[in-house]
């Protein structure tokens, strides 16, 4: 990869503790500004299907999504793929390689995307003198652990309709946090991939989507059925919430 941008000499400031928190979109912008201002970065535009690293590859760098969406994919010994996560603008990729020195999954663009790559050694050196950058990395790691926990709970405890509703609600919420429209979204994953990530068969995903459409919670746009209108994002989240409450 060719370095298209180097670090600026200026050091942007993180909002001091105790002041009112900004919106998520503002926090993402501040985080990206901090990285750009304190670290040498390599920028790369990725087309759909491009892997920025693969399982088994030697770990050297972490990556930050600047635009687009990525999926994390693991493969079983017989070649079956498992989608284990989605990463949006501001999310970090590559933490799975820190412990063993090798990546445990593929990171694949599912939309035209831009990725920022930071060498791990450069990041560690910068963190030693930039507490705000160290905090940013810890927040990113904590967010990953929380997402993994929530996904596991969803797969283990929720029925099909609630899982699919929660998936759509989380996708729309991720777009909203980044200042993008949520009333109509384009799913960049096939139904098979959605089912794979939720522990469901393709047919089960299709039936769940049809029931959500019948109940007026979503509507399909066009013939491809990947463009989905969501009249009320909170109503989708409420479905998963009601089922989760009955388990407590």
C-alpha positions in Angstrom: 0.0 0.0 0.0 1.2 3.6 -0.7 1.0 6.2 2.0 -1.3 8.9 0.8 -1.2 11.0 3.9 1.2 11.5 6.7 0.6 12.8 10.2 0.1 16.5 10.7 2.4 18.2 13.3 -0.6 19.6 15.1 -2.1 17.6 18.0 -5.9 17.9 18.3 -7.3 17.9 21.7 -9.7 15.4 23.2 -12.7 16.9 25.1 -11.7 17.2 28.8 -13.5 15.0 31.3 -16.5 16.7 33.0 -17.6 18.7 30.0 -20.9 17.8 28.3 -20.4 14.9 25.9 -20.8 15.6 22.2 -22.9 13.4 19.9 -21.5 10.1 18.6 -20.8 11.6 15.2 -18.8 14.4 16.8 -16.8 11.9 18.9 -16.0 9.8 15.9 -14.8 12.9 14.0 -12.7 14.0 17.0 -11.2 10.5 17.3 -10.3 10.4 13.6 -8.7 13.9 13.9 -6.7 12.7 16.9 -5.3 9.7 14.9 -4.6 11.8 11.9 -2.8 14.4 14.0 -0.6 12.1 16.0 0.2 9.1 13.9 1.6 8.4 10.4 -1.3 6.7 8.5 -1.7 4.9 5.3 -5.0 5.5 3.4 -6.5 2.9 1.1 -9.7 2.8 -0.9 -11.2 -0.7 -0.9 -13.8 -2.0 -3.3 -16.4 -4.5 -2.2 -14.9 -7.9 -1.6 -11.4 -6.6 -0.8 -9.7 -8.1 2.3 -7.4 -5.8 4.2 -6.1 -8.8 6.1 -6.8 -12.5 6.3 -6.9 -15.2 9.0 -3.4 -16.4 9.7 -1.7 -13.3 8.4 1.1 -11.9 10.6 -0.2 -9.0 12.7 1.7 -5.7 12.2 -1.0 -3.0 12.0 -4.4 -1.8 13.2 -6.9 -0.3 10.8 -9.6 2.3 11.3 -12.7 2.5 9.0 -12.9 6.0 7.6 -15.8 5.3 5.2 -17.9 2.3 4.3 -18.6 -1.0 6.0 -16.4 -4.1 6.7 -17.3 -7.6 7.8 -15.2 -9.9 9.9 -15.2 -13.5 8.7 -13.9 -16.7 10.2 -13.7 -20.1 8.4 -14.1 -23.6 9.9 -11.8 -26.5 9.0 -14.3 -27.6 6.3 -14.4 -24.2 4.6 -17.6 -22.8 6.0 -17.7 -19.1 6.6 -19.0 -17.4 9.8 -19.6 -13.6 9.8 -18.7 -12.5 13.3 -19.0 -8.8 13.2 -19.6 -5.6 11.2 -17.4 -2.5 11.4 -18.5 1.0 10.5 -16.9 4.5 10.2 -14.7 5.1 13.3 -14.4 1.4 14.2 -11.0 -0.3 14.6 -10.0 -3.6 12.9 -7.2 -6.0 13.8 -7.3 -6.3 17.6 -7.6 -10.1 17.2 -4.0 -10.2 16.1 -2.5 -8.6 19.2 -2.4 -11.6 21.5 -1.1 -14.3 19.1 0.7 -12.2 16.5 -1.6 -13.4 13.8 -5.0 -12.4 12.7 -7.9 -14.8 13.5 -10.3 -13.6 10.9 -10.6 -12.0 7.5 -11.6 -8.3 7.4 -13.5 -7.7 4.1 -15.1 -4.6 2.7 -18.8 -5.0 1.8 -19.1 -1.5 0.4 -16.8 0.9 -1.3 -14.7 1.9 1.7 -11.7 3.8 2.9 -9.4 2.4 5.6 -6.7 4.0 7.6 -3.8 1.8 8.6 -1.5 2.5 11.6 1.5 0.4 12.4 1.1 -1.1 15.9 4.6 -0.2 16.9 4.0 3.5 16.0 0.7 3.4 17.9 2.4 2.1 21.1 5.2 4.7 20.9 2.6 7.5 20.5 0.4 6.2 23.3 3.4 6.5 25.7 3.3 10.3 25.3 -0.4 10.8 24.3 -2.8 9.7 27.0 -5.8 10.7 24.9 -4.6 8.3 22.2 -4.2 5.4 24.7 -7.7 6.1 26.0 -9.1 6.1 22.4 -7.6 2.7 21.8 -9.0 1.3 25.1 -12.4 2.6 24.2 -12.3 0.9 20.8 -11.2 -2.4 22.5 -14.0 -2.1 25.1 -16.6 -1.5 22.3 -15.5 -4.6 20.5 -15.9 -6.7 23.7 -19.3 -5.3 24.3 -20.5 -6.0 20.7 -19.2 -9.6 21.0 -21.1 -10.1 24.2 -24.3 -8.6 22.8 -24.1 -10.7 19.7 -23.6 -13.9 21.7 -26.6 -13.1 24.0 -28.8 -12.4 20.9 -27.9 -15.7 19.3 -28.3 -17.7 22.5 -31.5 -16.2 23.8 -33.6 -14.4 21.2 -36.1 -15.9 18.7 -35.6 -15.4 15.0 -37.8 -12.3 14.5 -36.2 -10.5 17.5 -32.7 -11.3 16.2 -33.4 -9.9 12.7 -35.2 -6.9 14.2 -32.2 -6.2 16.5 -29.8 -6.6 13.5 -31.7 -4.1 11.5 -32.0 -1.7 14.4 -28.2 -1.9 15.1 -27.4 -1.3 11.5 -29.7 1.8 11.4 -28.4 3.1 14.7 -24.8 2.8 13.4 -25.8 4.9 10.4 -27.6 7.4 12.6 -24.5 7.8 14.9 -22.6 8.8 11.8 -25.1 11.4 10.5 -26.6 9.2 7.8 -30.2 8.6 7.0 -31.9 5.6 8.8 -35.4 5.7 7.3 -34.2 3.8 4.3 -31.1 1.6 4.4 -29.4 -0.7 1.9 -28.2 -4.0 3.3 -24.8 -4.8 1.9 -25.1 -8.4 3.0 -27.0 -11.3 1.5 -29.7 -13.0 3.5 -27.3 -16.0 3.8 -24.7 -13.8 5.3 -27.2 -12.2 7.7 -28.4 -15.6 8.8 -24.8 -16.8 9.1 -24.0 -13.9 11.5 -27.2 -14.5 13.5 -26.9 -18.3 13.7 -30.0 -18.8 11.4 -30.7 -20.4 8.1 -31.3 -18.2 5.0 -35.0 -19.4 4.9 -35.5 -18.4 8.5 -34.1 -14.9 7.8 -36.4 -14.5 4.8 -39.5 -15.5 6.8 -38.5 -13.2 9.7 -38.1 -10.2 7.3 -41.5 -11.1 5.7 -43.2 -11.1 9.1 -41.6 -7.7 10.0 -42.8 -6.3 6.7 -46.3 -7.7 7.3 -46.4 -6.1 10.7 -45.4 -2.7 9.2 -42.1 -2.5 10.9 -40.2 -2.5 7.6 -41.0 -2.2 3.9 -39.0 -3.4 0.9 -38.1 -1.0 -1.8 -37.6 -2.3 -5.4 -37.2 -5.8 -6.6 -33.8 -6.6 -5.0 -35.2 -6.5 -1.5 -31.9 -5.1 -0.1 -33.3 -1.6 0.2 -35.4 -1.4 3.3 -37.6 1.4 4.6 -37.8 1.6 8.4 -40.7 3.8 9.6 -39.6 3.6 13.3 -36.1 2.4 14.2 -37.0 2.4 17.9 -39.9 0.0 17.3 -37.5 -2.6 15.9 -35.3 -2.3 19.0 -38.4 -2.7 21.2 -39.0 -6.2 19.8 -35.6 -7.5 21.0 -36.1 -5.6 24.2 -39.4 -7.2 25.0 -38.0 -10.7 24.5 -34.9 -9.9 26.5 -37.1 -8.7 29.4 -39.0 -11.9 29.5 -35.7 -13.8 30.1 -34.8 -11.8 33.2 
